Amino acid sequence: IIFTLTSDIAVGLNQDVSYPSWLIISYVAGLSMIVLPCTLPLVFIIIPLSMGQGYKKGLFMALLFGAGLTITITAYGFGVSAIGKTASLEQVSTFMFLIAGIAAFLFGLSQLKLINLKLPAYSGTPKFIQNQKDYSKSFFMGLLLGNAGVGCPNPLFYWLLIYIAGTGSLEIGATLGAVHGVGRAIPLILFSVLA
């Protein structure tokens, strides 16, 4: 298994992935975030927000939540690409991929309780958001909770951020961030509709 993984990594370091492929990777990474322990609780936030509001209002609240989440992830993509452009990170992107892979591997080991890794945590919703009306609350919760999962052990997300930083293109960063955000929002909206 170790030989296979090492071979895959060695082959992967020598491959160039095109921008259209990154659009697909970005979307799939967003969809896959729903099964991670740090983003699954978002289901338990959007469903109670939208349930009991009527079909149209509940759907609209779920869409606003998804829009807020997508805006936050788009801002991350834009910011990471701006950092990549400013720091000329395209010259060290191979090393950044290696570091991201190691970070994802270590985080995965911590999720399996094979190593102890403490990460910062935040609990509670700001009073500003709690005091909003239904639609505003849903949108601002999406903006805030778009941050959930940024440190999750999803290697695709780390690779996406490194690719964005390596390109240094604000347009590519914002586009891939938006596609990833839509991928993250779709399952949440579907769960809300089902509820």
C-alpha positions as CSV (number, residue, x, y, z in Angstrom):
1,I,0.0,0.0,0.0
2,I,2.8,2.4,0.9
3,F,4.6,1.6,-2.4
4,T,1.4,2.3,-4.4
5,L,0.7,5.6,-2.5
6,T,4.3,6.7,-3.0
7,S,4.2,5.9,-6.7
8,D,0.9,7.7,-7.1
9,I,2.4,10.8,-5.4
10,A,5.6,10.6,-7.6
11,V,3.5,10.3,-10.8
12,G,1.1,13.1,-9.6
13,L,3.9,15.5,-9.0
14,N,4.9,15.3,-12.7
15,Q,1.4,15.8,-14.1
16,D,-0.1,19.1,-15.2
17,V,-3.8,19.4,-14.6
18,S,-5.7,21.9,-16.8
19,Y,-8.0,24.6,-15.6
20,P,-11.2,22.8,-16.8
21,S,-10.2,19.8,-14.7
22,W,-9.8,22.0,-11.7
23,L,-13.3,23.2,-12.1
24,I,-14.5,19.6,-11.8
25,I,-12.1,19.0,-8.9
26,S,-13.4,22.1,-7.2
27,Y,-17.0,21.1,-7.5
28,V,-16.4,17.5,-6.4
29,A,-14.4,18.7,-3.4
30,G,-17.3,20.9,-2.5
31,L,-19.8,18.0,-2.7
32,S,-17.5,15.7,-0.7
33,M,-17.3,18.2,2.2
34,I,-20.7,17.2,3.4
35,V,-19.5,13.9,4.7
36,L,-16.7,15.4,6.8
37,P,-17.2,15.7,10.6
38,C,-16.5,19.4,10.6
39,T,-19.0,20.3,7.9
40,L,-21.8,17.7,8.5
41,P,-23.2,19.8,11.4
42,L,-24.2,22.5,8.8
43,V,-27.0,20.2,7.9
44,F,-28.3,20.5,11.5
45,I,-28.2,24.3,11.2
46,I,-29.9,24.9,7.9
47,I,-32.7,22.3,8.3
48,P,-34.0,23.9,11.6
49,L,-33.7,27.3,10.0
50,S,-35.8,26.4,7.0
51,M,-38.2,23.9,8.5
52,G,-41.6,25.2,9.6
53,Q,-41.3,28.2,7.4
54,G,-43.5,27.0,4.5
55,Y,-42.2,25.5,1.3
56,K,-41.3,28.7,-0.5
57,K,-39.8,30.5,2.4
58,G,-37.9,27.5,3.6
59,L,-36.4,27.0,0.1
60,F,-35.5,30.7,-0.2
61,M,-33.8,30.6,3.3
62,A,-31.8,27.5,2.2
63,L,-30.8,29.3,-1.0
64,L,-29.7,32.4,1.0
65,F,-27.7,30.2,3.3
66,G,-26.0,28.6,0.3
67,A,-25.4,32.0,-1.3
68,G,-23.7,33.2,1.9
69,L,-21.6,30.1,2.1
70,T,-20.6,30.5,-1.5
71,I,-19.6,34.1,-1.1
72,T,-17.3,33.2,1.8
73,I,-15.6,30.5,-0.1
74,T,-15.3,32.8,-3.2
75,A,-13.6,35.4,-0.9
76,Y,-11.2,32.7,0.2
77,G,-10.3,31.8,-3.4
78,F,-9.9,35.5,-4.2
79,G,-7.7,36.1,-1.2
80,V,-5.5,33.0,-1.7
81,S,-4.9,34.0,-5.3
82,A,-4.0,37.5,-4.3
83,I,-1.5,36.1,-1.8
84,G,-0.1,33.8,-4.5
85,K,0.1,36.7,-7.0
86,T,1.9,39.0,-4.5
87,A,4.3,36.3,-3.2
88,S,5.0,34.7,-6.6
89,L,4.1,31.3,-5.2
90,E,3.9,29.6,-8.6
91,Q,7.6,28.9,-8.3
92,V,7.1,26.7,-5.2
93,S,3.7,25.1,-5.8
94,T,5.2,21.6,-5.9
95,F,6.5,22.0,-2.4
96,M,3.2,23.5,-1.3
97,F,1.3,20.4,-2.6
98,L,3.7,18.2,-0.6
99,I,3.1,20.2,2.6
100,A,-0.7,20.2,2.0
101,G,-0.6,16.4,1.5
102,I,1.3,15.9,4.7
103,A,-1.1,18.2,6.6
104,A,-4.1,16.3,5.3
105,F,-2.5,13.0,6.2
106,L,-1.7,14.1,9.8
107,F,-5.2,15.5,10.2
108,G,-6.6,12.2,9.0
109,L,-4.5,10.3,11.5
110,S,-5.8,12.6,14.2
111,Q,-9.4,11.8,13.1
112,L,-8.6,8.1,13.5
113,K,-7.2,8.9,17.0
114,L,-3.8,7.6,16.0
115,I,-2.2,10.9,17.0
116,N,-3.5,13.7,19.1
117,L,-3.8,17.0,17.2
118,K,-5.6,19.9,18.9
119,L,-7.2,22.5,16.6
120,P,-8.7,25.8,17.6
121,A,-12.5,25.7,17.9
122,Y,-15.3,28.2,18.0
123,S,-18.8,27.7,19.4
124,G,-21.7,30.1,19.5
125,T,-23.3,32.5,17.1
126,P,-22.7,36.2,17.3
127,K,-25.5,38.3,18.7
128,F,-25.6,40.3,15.5
129,I,-26.7,37.3,13.5
130,Q,-29.1,36.0,16.2
131,N,-31.0,39.3,16.2
132,Q,-31.7,39.3,12.5
133,K,-35.0,38.5,10.7
134,D,-35.3,35.0,9.1
135,Y,-33.9,35.8,5.6
136,S,-31.0,38.0,6.9
137,K,-30.2,35.4,9.6
138,S,-30.0,32.6,7.0
139,F,-27.7,34.6,4.7
140,F,-25.4,35.8,7.5
141,M,-25.3,32.3,9.0
142,G,-24.1,31.1,5.5
143,L,-21.5,33.8,5.4
144,L,-20.2,32.9,8.9
145,L,-20.4,29.1,8.4
146,G,-18.6,29.2,5.1
147,N,-15.6,29.2,7.3
148,A,-16.5,25.8,8.6
149,G,-14.5,23.1,7.0
150,V,-11.7,25.3,5.8
151,G,-9.4,23.2,8.1
152,C,-11.1,19.9,7.3
153,P,-9.0,16.9,6.2
154,N,-10.1,17.1,2.6
155,P,-7.0,16.9,0.5
156,L,-8.8,18.1,-2.6
157,F,-9.6,21.4,-0.9
158,Y,-5.9,21.8,0.1
159,W,-4.8,21.1,-3.4
160,L,-7.4,23.5,-4.8
161,L,-6.1,26.3,-2.6
162,I,-2.5,25.5,-3.6
163,Y,-3.5,25.5,-7.3
164,I,-5.2,28.9,-6.8
165,A,-2.2,30.3,-5.0
166,G,0.1,29.0,-7.7
167,T,-1.8,30.6,-10.5
168,G,-1.9,34.0,-8.9
169,S,-4.9,34.8,-11.0
170,L,-7.7,36.6,-9.2
171,E,-10.3,35.4,-11.7
172,I,-9.3,31.8,-11.4
173,G,-9.2,32.0,-7.7
174,A,-12.7,33.6,-7.4
175,T,-14.2,31.2,-10.0
176,L,-12.8,28.1,-8.4
177,G,-13.9,29.4,-5.0
178,A,-17.4,30.0,-6.3
179,V,-17.6,26.6,-7.9
180,H,-16.4,24.9,-4.7
181,G,-18.9,27.0,-2.7
182,V,-21.8,25.9,-4.9
183,G,-20.6,22.3,-4.5
184,R,-20.8,22.7,-0.7
185,A,-24.2,24.4,-0.8
186,I,-26.0,21.9,-3.1
187,P,-26.2,19.0,-0.6
188,L,-27.3,21.4,2.2
189,I,-30.1,22.9,0.0
190,L,-31.2,19.4,-1.0
191,F,-31.3,18.2,2.6
192,S,-33.3,21.3,3.5
193,V,-35.8,20.6,0.6
194,L,-36.1,17.0,1.7
195,A,-36.9,18.1,5.3
